[in-house]
Amino acid sequence: MAETTIYVQNPPTHTNIQQMEDILLKLDGTIRVLVDTQDGEVKIEYDESKVTVDDLTAALESEHYQIKG
C-alpha cells in the first residue's frame, strides 16, 4: 500500500470533490481518496501493484482536471 498527493489547479467545489473521488475510486487499486477544498490537494491511498501515480493523474486529466506540477 502506498500514498501520494496530487494537486489540482483550481480548488474543487463540493460537487467536484465527489466527482474526483468517484473517478479515482473506479480504478482498481485505489483504496481511499481525500480532497482538500482549500488548496486542491488530493491525497490518495492505493495499491501500487495494481495502479500507478501516472494512472491516477491520467484519470483526473481525462476528466479535464488540470494537475499542478
C-alpha positions in Angstrom: 0.0 0.0 0.0 1.2 3.5 -0.9 0.1 7.1 -0.6 0.5 10.0 -2.9 -0.6 13.6 -3.1 -1.8 15.3 -6.3 -2.7 19.0 -6.6 -5.4 20.1 -8.9 -5.1 23.6 -10.5 -8.3 25.1 -9.1 -9.6 24.4 -5.6 -12.5 22.0 -6.1 -16.2 22.6 -5.2 -18.2 20.1 -3.2 -19.6 18.7 -6.4 -16.1 18.3 -7.9 -14.9 16.6 -4.8 -17.5 13.8 -5.2 -16.7 13.5 -8.9 -12.9 13.3 -8.3 -13.5 10.6 -5.6 -15.7 8.6 -8.0 -13.2 8.9 -10.8 -10.3 7.7 -8.7 -12.2 5.0 -6.8 -13.2 3.4 -10.1 -9.6 2.5 -10.7 -8.7 -1.0 -9.4 -6.3 -0.5 -6.6 -7.5 2.9 -5.3 -8.3 2.4 -1.6 -9.1 5.9 -0.3 -9.3 9.5 -1.6 -9.3 12.7 0.5 -9.8 16.1 -1.2 -9.0 19.4 0.4 -11.2 22.3 -0.9 -8.7 24.9 0.4 -5.7 24.2 -1.8 -6.8 21.5 -4.3 -4.8 18.8 -2.5 -5.9 15.2 -3.4 -4.5 12.6 -1.1 -4.8 9.0 -2.4 -4.1 5.7 -0.7 -3.6 3.0 -3.3 -2.2 -0.5 -4.0 0.9 0.2 -6.1 0.8 -3.4 -7.5 -2.5 -2.5 -9.3 -2.4 1.2 -10.1 0.4 3.8 -10.5 0.6 7.5 -9.8 0.5 8.1 -13.6 -2.7 6.1 -13.8 -4.3 8.3 -11.1 -3.1 11.5 -12.7 -4.3 10.4 -16.1 -7.7 9.5 -14.8 -8.2 13.0 -13.5 -6.7 14.7 -16.6 -9.1 12.6 -18.8 -12.0 14.3 -17.0 -10.4 17.8 -17.6 -8.9 18.4 -14.2 -5.6 20.3 -14.5 -2.8 18.9 -12.3 -0.3 21.3 -10.8 3.4 20.5 -11.2 
